[in-house]
Amino acid sequence: MVSHATSIEEKEARSTHILAVALELFMQDTRRLPTVDAIARKSGLAKGTIYLYFSSKEHIFASLLAQEWHGLLGVVADCFSGAMAAQKMIDQFALKFARYLSSHPYFLRLDSMGYALLEAKLPPDQFWAFKNQFVSHLKLMGSVIDRALSFEAGRGLTLLTRSYALTRGLWQLGDHPDTHRAHPNFAEHPFAQIDFNTDLKEALLEYWAGAAGPV
């Protein structure tokens, strides 16, 4: 019989456990979301217990996505918070931004589901809680970049937003089902040559070199 979590620490630990199990199941097939039933079975918890912490599978995976964004934006903050030359910070940002996404391959898959599968099915209060938290954190990181690179207010946020669009686009170009990759003709396709980590790092460096201007 599963005991009920009573303290704040126990509840946080159980919530973290549920998210970890959900991520483990999602990584087995990142083109679909596991059911709450599957998460409950894998976690050793009753389905009703899962619903004490999350109202739906969309709530679970929106929470996972928020967690991943927190990690990625933390990397951005670290890159622009040191006492280094501006170009050194930009070089470090491109390297670590691309490395984080390559080491968390499920992140962009989950992010691509955000609008259609996650946000669209969240109740308004949950939707705006996630959205406001994300926007607040993104603006904060933009301010960090503004100070680090002596930009006018808002420029860092603009570059981050466009970098995200560039990242999503490059990832989608290289995101092909295994059945396509196995086809003999796939090797001749120009998008087959995309190495996401290398190409993203180079694209970010090229973009920031032009958009940031002399630094």
N, C-alpha and C positions, 0 to 999 in steps of 0.2 A: 504493500500500500504506500502510495506517495504521500509524504508529509507535506503540510502546508508551510510555505515560507512566511515567516512572521516579521522578522526584522528588515530594516531597509537594506542591509547588506545581503541578506538571504534573497530578497526579492530581486535586487540588482543582479545577483549571481544567477538566479534562475532565468531572468530575462536574457542575460548574456549567453547562457547555455542554449536557450531556444534559438537565438540568432545564429549561434555557431553551428547548430545542427541544421538549420534551414540553409545556411551557406554550403555546408557539406553536401547536402542533397542537391542543391542547385548546381553545384560544380559537376555533378554526374551527367547533367544534361542542361546546358545553359540556354537552351532555346525554349524552355518551358518552366513555369514555376511549380515547385512541389506543392502538394495539397497540405492542408492543416492536418489531415489524418496521417499522412506520411511523416510529417514533422513530429507529431505526437508519438507515433510508434517508435521512431528513431531516438527520440529524446527520453523515452521511458516515462512520459507524462500522459495523463488523461487529456483527451481533446478539450474537455471543459477547462482544464488548468491552463492550456494554451490561451484560451479566450479570456482568462483573467488578466493576461498581460498584453494581448494583441487582439484587436477586434476582427481581423481577417488575415488571409495570407498576403493581401496587398499591403496591409499595415506592417506585417513582418518584414516584407522585402523593401518597403519604403524606408523602414528603420535601418535596414542593412545598407541601403543606398546612402542614407544620411551619414551613417557611420563611415562609409568609404570616402565620401566627400570631405568629411572632417579630417580624415587621414591625409588626403591629397592636398587640401588647403594648408594643413600643418606643414607639409613639405615646402609649399610655396613660401610660407612665413619664415621658415628656417633659411631658405635661400636668400631672402632679402633682408635679413635681420642682422647680418654680421657686418663688421667694419672692413669691408673689402672694396676694391675698385668696382665701379659700376659694371664694366664688361665682364669681370670675374663673376659677379652675381648673376648676370644674364646667362653666362656659360653654365654655371652651376644649376640654375633653374631649368634650362633645357635638358640637361643630363638627368637630373633627379626627377623631374616631372615625367619624362619618358620612361625612366627606369621603374618608377612607382606603378605606372599603368601596365607595363610589361610583366611586372611581378604580381599584379592583381588582375589577371586576364578576364575574370568574371565581371569586373567593375563596369566596363563600357557596355557589355552585354546587358547587364542589369539597368544601366543608365538608359540604354536604348528602349527599354520597356517602360521607362518612367512615365512618359506622357500618356501612352495609350492603355497600358495595362495596370499601372499603379495609381497615378494621380487621378485618372478618370473615375476610378472606383472607390476612392477614399471619400468619406463624408467631409463636408466643407471645413469643419473645425480641425480635423487631422490634416487635410490638404494645406490649409493656410498656416498651420503650426510648422509643418515641414518647410513650406515655401518661404515663410518669413525668417525662419532660422537660417536657411541656406543663403538667402539674399543678404541678411545681416553679416554672415561670415564672409561672403564674397566681397562685400563693400569694405569690410575691415581689411581683408587682404589687399584690396586695391589701394587703400590708404597706406599700408605698409610699403607697397611698391612706389607710390607717389613720393614718400619721404626718402626712401632709399635711393631713388634715381632722380630726385629733384624735379618731379613732374608737376604740372599744374593739377589741381584737384580733379579727380575723376579719370585721369588718363590711365592710371594703373588698372582700374576696373574695366575700362574699354579694352585694353590689351589682353586682360585675362579672359574676358568674354569672347573675344575673337580667337584667342588661342584655343578655347574650348571648342568653338565651332570648327576650327581647323583640325583639331584632334578627332572630333566625331566624324568628320568627313573622311579623313585618311583611314580611320578604323573601318568605316563602312565599305570603303573601296577594297580593302583587303579581307573582308569578312565573307568567306565563301563556305558553303557546306562541304563536308568531306566528300560527298558524292561528286561534287563539281571538281574538287581538287584531284580526285582519282581519275578523271577523264583524261585521255591522251592529249586532247586539244588544249587542256587548261594551261599547260606549260608555256604555250605561245601567247597567252593572254597577257597584256601589259600589266594588269593588276596582280598577276601571279608573282611578279618580281618585288612586290612591296614587302619590305622588312619593317614592321611597324615601329619597333624600338629605334632603329637607326634612322628611318625616314622621318619619324616624328621629331626626334632630336634635331635633325638638320633643318626641317621645316620651321621649327620654332626659332632656331638661331637666325635663319634667314629673315623670318618675319619680324622678329624683335630688332634686328639690325637696321631694318628699314623703318619700322614704325616708331621705334624709340629714338631714332636719329642719333647724332653723335653723342656718345656717353663717355 
